[in-house]
């Protein structure tokens, strides 16, 4: 038994590690393709991109781990079946369940680790990645001067150079400057210049040579025909400085992102659930209090025998109770009260709807902590017997089957989560519907693999169809 268990473990661990990192790499590439426009051309340091990729890798574990377990389990038992090692194990009196036992323990430990990861480290990774990604997407593009193109990245300036040498020497420099407060429009032209930044990268310095500066300002306001003033200055050498502090990456306080559902652990989610439930109850109580102040309710205690209830006179219309000289005033007062009641109810309804959305969000994230761990076990009990049935190893048919079943699981879980957000399903049912649907499939495949079923043997189905058609041909006309 120990040798069999070691054989199965060695056959599982190698493809699991390989497939896990392959899936992580594919998901990282998809992440880069999604945000490539926000990363290119902004002058980020290499460690900023590396930090973002590390956090993105942590958030991709929730999808990579179940898929890697499914694919590696199909490959493991498919390879054992293809090499007749599974037949040798069964011939030695070892059932499929006993052969799977070490992998069940390993996958159970991985599921526990996935649960702990989703509760402790994943919220922190989501917080780090969310804040960093927000800063990256709001970062200005790097200041670049291209030949023959006006650069307007610096507010109030438009800079164009005719030619730029590799040593940052500029030729035929043209700078437009507009002071919006005073309305001045300045133009600077230089034959040549040198561009560099200060040591702290806060300022861009242009040392210009052989140029002319034109300064134009409007006349005094309030005169009928204001005269403009134009001043021209020639220079042999001058220096123009531009502030680059706006192009530096600024980090946002992470505390601003902590209220997001994905950035909380189970303890925080339960705390916010209780808090929002209390807010909902308080909203209903305040609605009753507000309505009670508008419409007074009088109750007659019929159980008190000392104050018997007198019979009331019946009226055809409630207006008959009101004197004729006060009917118009009473109707206007009733309309005002109805309008007040509608306003109160609308405000309370909007608050209740928003509160329900927040509650569903907390419940979705709370259930996701557990579904991530349980999905690893469910997909393993689908992949292991499926590999034993198809008896094909390698990266051919196992990859196709694993991707197919994972897509089924992912589509069902996505539809369930969307239904929960829309309020058409309860949070528990919507988040667990994929596992509920696939668990019977895992039990069915495990049973078929135990009894050596030929569920995916195409030759069996070909012979079965041939037998049916041959019987039809033998029937008399």
PLY file of the C-alpha trace (Angstrom):
ply
format ascii 1.0
element vertex 477
property float x
property float y
property float z
element edge 476
property int vertex1
property int vertex2
end_header
0.00 0.00 0.00
2.83 2.43 0.80
4.42 1.86 -2.60
1.09 2.36 -4.34
0.46 5.56 -2.41
3.93 6.89 -3.22
3.39 6.02 -6.88
0.09 7.91 -6.98
1.51 10.89 -5.08
4.51 11.22 -7.40
2.26 10.91 -10.42
0.02 13.72 -9.06
2.41 16.31 -7.61
4.49 16.90 -10.73
1.60 17.70 -13.11
-0.15 19.67 -10.35
2.80 22.01 -9.85
3.35 22.40 -13.61
-0.32 23.03 -14.43
-0.74 25.44 -11.51
2.07 27.69 -12.70
0.94 27.41 -16.32
-2.58 28.52 -15.37
-1.17 31.33 -13.23
0.96 32.51 -16.16
-2.03 32.49 -18.52
-4.15 34.45 -16.04
-1.34 36.98 -15.56
-1.10 37.46 -19.31
-4.85 38.08 -19.44
-4.44 40.62 -16.63
-1.68 42.41 -18.54
-3.74 42.44 -21.75
-6.66 43.93 -19.83
-4.65 46.78 -18.28
-1.92 47.22 -20.88
-3.21 50.68 -21.85
-2.94 51.84 -18.23
0.66 50.64 -17.86
2.36 51.68 -21.08
3.78 55.16 -21.54
3.57 56.30 -17.90
7.18 55.82 -16.91
6.65 53.34 -14.08
9.62 51.80 -12.35
10.09 48.07 -12.81
9.33 47.32 -9.17
5.88 48.96 -9.46
4.92 46.60 -12.29
6.40 43.64 -10.40
4.46 44.55 -7.25
1.23 44.78 -9.24
1.86 41.38 -10.85
2.55 39.78 -7.45
-0.75 41.04 -6.06
-2.56 39.99 -9.24
-1.06 36.50 -8.89
-2.44 36.23 -5.37
-5.92 37.20 -6.53
-5.77 34.63 -9.36
-5.23 31.71 -6.97
-9.00 31.38 -6.51
-9.32 30.38 -10.17
-5.94 28.72 -10.77
-6.02 26.26 -7.85
-9.31 24.43 -8.66
-8.42 24.27 -12.36
-4.94 22.90 -11.59
-6.41 20.23 -9.27
-8.95 19.19 -11.91
-6.39 19.03 -14.73
-3.67 17.28 -12.73
-6.10 14.66 -11.34
-7.34 13.82 -14.86
-3.74 13.61 -16.12
-2.62 11.46 -13.19
-5.29 8.78 -13.36
-5.45 8.99 -17.14
-1.72 8.24 -17.33
-2.04 5.42 -14.79
-4.89 3.91 -16.81
-3.08 4.35 -20.14
0.04 2.56 -18.83
-2.07 -0.23 -17.25
-0.75 0.69 -13.82
-4.30 1.24 -12.60
-5.19 -2.29 -13.76
-2.20 -3.68 -11.83
-3.28 -1.79 -8.71
-6.83 -3.19 -8.93
-5.54 -6.70 -9.63
-3.56 -6.51 -6.39
-6.84 -6.12 -4.52
-6.61 -2.37 -4.02
-9.78 -0.50 -4.89
-9.85 2.84 -6.63
-10.95 4.58 -3.44
-7.96 3.22 -1.51
-5.62 4.25 -4.32
-7.15 7.75 -4.25
-6.85 8.05 -0.46
-3.46 9.85 -0.34
-4.62 12.28 -2.98
-7.86 12.86 -1.07
-5.76 13.80 1.96
-3.49 16.06 -0.12
-6.43 17.77 -1.84
-8.16 18.14 1.54
-5.05 19.90 2.87
-4.99 22.09 -0.23
-8.65 22.94 0.33
-7.93 23.89 3.94
-4.99 26.00 2.78
-7.23 27.63 0.17
-9.76 28.51 2.87
-7.09 30.01 5.12
-5.61 31.86 2.15
-8.99 33.31 1.17
-9.62 34.45 4.74
-6.24 35.88 5.75
-4.06 36.69 2.75
-6.50 37.21 -0.12
-8.24 40.27 1.45
-4.85 41.90 2.00
-3.77 41.11 -1.56
-7.05 42.52 -2.90
-6.54 45.68 -0.84
-2.96 46.15 -2.03
-3.81 45.44 -5.66
-6.97 47.58 -5.61
-5.20 50.65 -4.23
-2.15 50.22 -6.46
-4.25 49.62 -9.56
-6.30 52.74 -8.78
-3.11 54.83 -8.58
-1.71 53.26 -11.75
-4.85 53.96 -13.76
-5.02 57.56 -12.55
-1.35 58.22 -13.21
-0.58 60.75 -15.94
1.31 59.64 -19.02
5.05 60.25 -18.88
6.27 63.58 -20.23
7.72 62.91 -23.68
8.78 65.32 -26.39
8.50 63.81 -29.87
9.73 65.42 -33.03
7.26 67.63 -34.90
4.41 67.09 -32.38
3.04 69.55 -29.83
3.23 68.21 -26.27
0.49 69.63 -24.02
1.01 67.42 -20.95
2.15 70.34 -18.79
-0.84 72.62 -18.05
-0.53 76.02 -19.71
2.24 75.01 -22.12
2.50 73.59 -25.62
6.00 72.50 -26.64
7.20 71.42 -30.07
10.70 70.59 -31.36
11.62 70.04 -34.96
14.40 67.57 -34.22
15.72 65.77 -31.12
19.15 64.14 -30.92
19.91 61.03 -28.85
21.86 63.19 -26.35
18.63 65.18 -25.65
19.73 68.14 -27.79
16.71 69.96 -29.24
16.55 71.91 -32.49
14.03 74.59 -33.50
12.17 74.75 -30.21
8.74 76.43 -30.07
6.96 76.98 -26.73
3.50 78.49 -26.30
2.62 79.67 -22.80
-0.81 80.93 -21.77
-1.50 82.45 -18.39
-5.22 81.91 -17.88
-5.41 84.26 -14.89
-4.08 87.34 -16.68
-4.80 86.32 -20.26
-1.17 86.69 -21.32
0.00 84.69 -24.31
3.77 84.19 -24.55
5.67 82.59 -27.39
9.28 81.46 -27.20
11.36 80.31 -30.16
14.93 79.04 -29.94
17.36 77.65 -32.45
18.80 75.03 -30.09
18.37 73.72 -26.61
19.38 71.08 -24.08
16.85 69.10 -22.02
17.46 67.44 -18.64
15.72 66.89 -15.30
16.84 67.75 -11.80
18.20 65.11 -9.44
14.87 64.70 -7.65
12.95 64.45 -10.97
10.68 67.30 -9.86
11.68 69.81 -12.55
12.31 69.67 -16.29
14.95 72.17 -17.38
15.36 73.45 -20.95
18.53 75.45 -21.60
17.76 77.37 -24.79
20.14 79.28 -27.06
19.73 81.95 -29.74
16.03 82.69 -29.53
13.30 85.30 -29.26
10.56 85.63 -26.67
7.26 87.36 -27.47
5.03 88.52 -24.62
1.51 89.69 -25.42
-0.89 91.08 -22.84
-4.33 92.73 -23.15
-4.88 96.39 -22.36
-6.58 97.72 -19.29
-10.12 96.58 -18.83
-12.83 99.22 -18.80
-11.53 101.33 -21.71
-13.58 101.55 -24.84
-10.72 100.58 -27.16
-8.19 98.70 -25.07
-4.71 98.67 -26.49
-2.66 95.45 -26.45
0.95 95.45 -25.46
3.55 93.34 -27.29
7.12 92.95 -26.05
9.90 91.17 -27.92
13.08 90.00 -26.23
16.11 88.41 -27.85
18.41 86.18 -25.87
21.63 84.30 -26.37
20.91 81.82 -23.61
18.01 81.34 -21.22
16.60 78.64 -18.97
12.99 77.44 -18.87
11.79 75.30 -15.96
8.67 73.11 -15.86
7.11 71.45 -12.83
7.00 67.62 -13.16
5.57 66.85 -9.72
2.21 66.07 -11.31
3.80 63.20 -13.25
5.07 61.48 -10.12
3.07 58.51 -8.90
1.08 59.32 -5.76
-0.14 56.54 -3.51
-3.68 56.74 -2.18
-4.39 55.86 1.45
-5.39 52.18 1.61
-7.92 52.94 4.35
-10.22 54.37 1.66
-10.57 50.93 0.04
-11.18 48.80 3.14
-14.97 49.04 2.90
-15.00 46.86 -0.23
-16.36 43.32 0.27
-13.38 41.55 -1.33
-10.98 43.23 1.10
-12.49 41.80 4.29
-12.00 38.57 6.18
-14.75 36.48 7.75
-14.66 38.32 11.08
-15.01 41.71 9.37
-17.76 40.45 7.06
-19.79 39.14 10.02
-19.30 42.43 11.86
-20.58 44.47 8.89
-23.45 42.02 8.34
-24.63 42.55 11.91
-24.16 46.29 11.57
-26.23 46.54 8.39
-28.92 44.26 9.81
-29.22 46.63 12.78
-29.44 49.57 10.36
-32.22 47.82 8.46
-34.20 47.15 11.61
-33.65 50.73 12.78
-34.89 52.00 9.42
-38.14 50.04 9.76
-38.69 51.21 13.31
-38.08 54.83 12.35
-40.49 54.43 9.41
-43.20 53.26 11.80
-42.44 56.13 14.19
-42.61 58.72 11.40
-45.87 57.32 10.09
-47.35 57.16 13.56
-46.72 60.88 14.01
-48.58 61.64 10.79
-51.52 59.28 11.16
-52.62 58.85 14.77
-54.06 55.41 15.53
-56.70 55.08 18.23
-57.28 51.64 19.67
-60.36 50.62 21.65
-59.73 48.07 24.38
-62.62 45.67 23.97
-61.41 43.42 26.79
-62.05 46.04 29.41
-65.56 45.33 30.61
-65.79 48.54 32.62
-65.65 50.67 29.44
-67.98 48.92 26.98
-67.78 49.95 23.38
-70.76 51.98 22.21
-72.26 51.09 18.84
-71.19 53.53 16.13
-73.50 55.10 13.59
-72.92 53.87 10.05
-72.15 56.39 7.29
-72.09 55.97 3.52
-68.97 58.14 3.10
-66.23 59.25 5.45
-66.88 62.87 4.42
-70.25 62.63 6.17
-68.35 62.73 9.46
-66.96 66.19 8.66
-69.03 69.38 8.89
-69.75 71.04 5.57
-67.78 74.21 6.35
-64.57 72.17 7.04
-64.65 69.61 4.23
-62.41 71.59 1.84
-59.83 72.24 4.55
-59.94 68.58 5.63
-59.38 67.38 2.07
-56.36 69.68 1.65
-54.93 68.51 4.97
-55.43 64.88 3.91
-53.59 65.52 0.62
-50.66 67.08 2.49
-50.49 64.13 4.86
-50.61 61.63 1.99
-47.76 63.51 0.29
-45.75 63.42 3.51
-46.38 59.70 3.92
-45.25 59.03 0.34
-42.06 61.06 0.88
-41.27 59.19 4.08
-41.91 55.80 2.52
-39.82 56.64 -0.57
-36.84 57.65 1.55
-37.12 54.56 3.69
-37.51 52.35 0.62
-34.38 53.76 -1.03
-32.43 53.20 2.18
-33.79 49.66 2.48
-32.90 48.83 -1.14
-29.35 50.13 -0.71
-29.04 48.22 2.55
-30.20 45.01 0.86
-27.59 45.43 -1.90
-24.83 45.86 0.68
-26.05 42.85 2.65
-26.04 40.66 -0.48
-22.51 41.79 -1.24
-21.28 40.79 2.22
-23.06 37.42 2.01
-21.61 36.73 -1.46
-18.07 37.31 -0.23
-18.68 35.34 2.97
-19.90 32.30 1.03
-17.05 32.64 -1.48
-14.54 31.93 1.31
-16.03 28.44 1.68
-16.96 27.67 -1.95
-13.35 28.17 -3.04
-12.21 25.39 -0.68
-15.10 23.01 -1.40
-14.75 23.46 -5.18
-11.24 21.95 -4.99
-12.67 18.74 -3.51
-15.61 18.60 -5.92
-13.44 19.09 -9.02
-10.98 16.49 -7.76
-13.76 13.90 -7.41
-14.74 14.74 -10.98
-11.22 14.71 -12.42
-9.80 11.58 -10.75
-12.54 9.10 -11.81
-12.81 10.83 -15.19
-9.11 10.18 -15.83
-9.52 6.55 -14.74
-12.39 6.16 -17.22
-10.89 7.86 -20.30
-7.42 6.31 -19.65
-5.56 9.00 -21.53
-2.61 10.91 -20.10
-0.58 13.85 -21.37
-1.89 17.25 -22.41
-4.37 16.20 -25.08
-7.77 14.88 -24.10
-7.27 15.61 -20.35
-6.82 19.32 -21.08
-9.96 19.39 -23.22
-12.03 17.57 -20.59
-10.73 19.64 -17.69
-11.33 22.94 -19.47
-14.83 21.78 -20.42
-15.83 20.85 -16.86
-14.17 23.94 -15.39
-16.06 26.15 -17.82
-19.31 24.46 -16.79
-18.47 25.10 -13.13
-17.40 28.70 -13.79
-20.46 29.53 -15.92
-22.89 28.09 -13.36
-21.18 29.91 -10.47
-21.11 33.19 -12.42
-24.80 32.94 -13.26
-25.59 32.11 -9.63
-23.57 35.07 -8.33
-25.21 37.42 -10.83
-28.64 36.17 -9.75
-27.75 36.87 -6.12
-26.69 40.42 -6.96
-29.97 40.97 -8.79
-31.90 39.58 -5.82
-33.54 36.69 -7.70
-31.72 34.00 -5.67
-30.74 33.72 -2.03
-27.01 34.27 -1.36
-26.48 30.72 -0.12
-28.20 29.02 -3.05
-26.65 31.32 -5.66
-23.08 30.85 -4.43
-23.39 27.08 -3.89
-25.45 26.23 -6.97
-22.40 25.16 -9.03
-21.20 22.81 -6.29
-24.72 21.45 -5.79
-25.01 20.72 -9.52
-21.57 19.13 -9.95
-21.47 17.04 -6.75
-23.87 14.36 -8.13
-21.71 14.22 -11.27
-18.63 13.53 -9.13
-20.47 10.74 -7.28
-21.67 9.25 -10.58
-18.19 9.31 -12.17
-16.62 7.81 -9.04
-19.13 4.95 -9.14
-18.50 4.36 -12.86
-14.74 4.35 -12.35
-15.05 1.91 -9.46
-16.98 -0.63 -11.55
-14.60 -0.21 -14.55
-17.21 1.49 -16.71
-16.55 2.15 -20.39
-18.49 5.39 -20.30
-16.22 7.21 -22.76
-15.23 4.29 -24.97
-16.35 5.27 -28.47
-16.06 1.71 -29.78
-18.78 0.56 -27.41
-21.17 3.21 -28.75
-20.25 2.36 -32.36
-21.03 -1.32 -31.80
-24.25 -0.38 -30.02
-25.43 1.76 -32.95
-24.41 -0.94 -35.44
-26.42 -3.51 -33.51
-29.50 -1.26 -33.55
-29.28 -0.57 -37.27
-28.58 -4.22 -38.06
-31.79 -5.24 -36.23
-33.75 -2.73 -38.29
-32.34 -4.15 -41.52
-33.27 -7.72 -40.47
-36.94 -6.83 -39.90
-39.24 -8.07 -42.73
-40.64 -5.45 -45.06
0 1
1 2
2 3
3 4
4 5
5 6
6 7
7 8
8 9
9 10
10 11
11 12
12 13
13 14
14 15
15 16
16 17
17 18
18 19
19 20
20 21
21 22
22 23
23 24
24 25
25 26
26 27
27 28
28 29
29 30
30 31
31 32
32 33
33 34
34 35
35 36
36 37
37 38
38 39
39 40
40 41
41 42
42 43
43 44
44 45
45 46
46 47
47 48
48 49
49 50
50 51
51 52
52 53
53 54
54 55
55 56
56 57
57 58
58 59
59 60
60 61
61 62
62 63
63 64
64 65
65 66
66 67
67 68
68 69
69 70
70 71
71 72
72 73
73 74
74 75
75 76
76 77
77 78
78 79
79 80
80 81
81 82
82 83
83 84
84 85
85 86
86 87
87 88
88 89
89 90
90 91
91 92
92 93
93 94
94 95
95 96
96 97
97 98
98 99
99 100
100 101
101 102
102 103
103 104
104 105
105 106
106 107
107 108
108 109
109 110
110 111
111 112
112 113
113 114
114 115
115 116
116 117
117 118
118 119
119 120
120 121
121 122
122 123
123 124
124 125
125 126
126 127
127 128
128 129
129 130
130 131
131 132
132 133
133 134
134 135
135 136
136 137
137 138
138 139
139 140
140 141
141 142
142 143
143 144
144 145
145 146
146 147
147 148
148 149
149 150
150 151
151 152
152 153
153 154
154 155
155 156
156 157
157 158
158 159
159 160
160 161
161 162
162 163
163 164
164 165
165 166
166 167
167 168
168 169
169 170
170 171
171 172
172 173
173 174
174 175
175 176
176 177
177 178
178 179
179 180
180 181
181 182
182 183
183 184
184 185
185 186
186 187
187 188
188 189
189 190
190 191
191 192
192 193
193 194
194 195
195 196
196 197
197 198
198 199
199 200
200 201
201 202
202 203
203 204
204 205
205 206
206 207
207 208
208 209
209 210
210 211
211 212
212 213
213 214
214 215
215 216
216 217
217 218
218 219
219 220
220 221
221 222
222 223
223 224
224 225
225 226
226 227
227 228
228 229
229 230
230 231
231 232
232 233
233 234
234 235
235 236
236 237
237 238
238 239
239 240
240 241
241 242
242 243
243 244
244 245
245 246
246 247
247 248
248 249
249 250
250 251
251 252
252 253
253 254
254 255
255 256
256 257
257 258
258 259
259 260
260 261
261 262
262 263
263 264
264 265
265 266
266 267
267 268
268 269
269 270
270 271
271 272
272 273
273 274
274 275
275 276
276 277
277 278
278 279
279 280
280 281
281 282
282 283
283 284
284 285
285 286
286 287
287 288
288 289
289 290
290 291
291 292
292 293
293 294
294 295
295 296
296 297
297 298
298 299
299 300
300 301
301 302
302 303
303 304
304 305
305 306
306 307
307 308
308 309
309 310
310 311
311 312
312 313
313 314
314 315
315 316
316 317
317 318
318 319
319 320
320 321
321 322
322 323
323 324
324 325
325 326
326 327
327 328
328 329
329 330
330 331
331 332
332 333
333 334
334 335
335 336
336 337
337 338
338 339
339 340
340 341
341 342
342 343
343 344
344 345
345 346
346 347
347 348
348 349
349 350
350 351
351 352
352 353
353 354
354 355
355 356
356 357
357 358
358 359
359 360
360 361
361 362
362 363
363 364
364 365
365 366
366 367
367 368
368 369
369 370
370 371
371 372
372 373
373 374
374 375
375 376
376 377
377 378
378 379
379 380
380 381
381 382
382 383
383 384
384 385
385 386
386 387
387 388
388 389
389 390
390 391
391 392
392 393
393 394
394 395
395 396
396 397
397 398
398 399
399 400
400 401
401 402
402 403
403 404
404 405
405 406
406 407
407 408
408 409
409 410
410 411
411 412
412 413
413 414
414 415
415 416
416 417
417 418
418 419
419 420
420 421
421 422
422 423
423 424
424 425
425 426
426 427
427 428
428 429
429 430
430 431
431 432
432 433
433 434
434 435
435 436
436 437
437 438
438 439
439 440
440 441
441 442
442 443
443 444
444 445
445 446
446 447
447 448
448 449
449 450
450 451
451 452
452 453
453 454
454 455
455 456
456 457
457 458
458 459
459 460
460 461
461 462
462 463
463 464
464 465
465 466
466 467
467 468
468 469
469 470
470 471
471 472
472 473
473 474
474 475
475 476
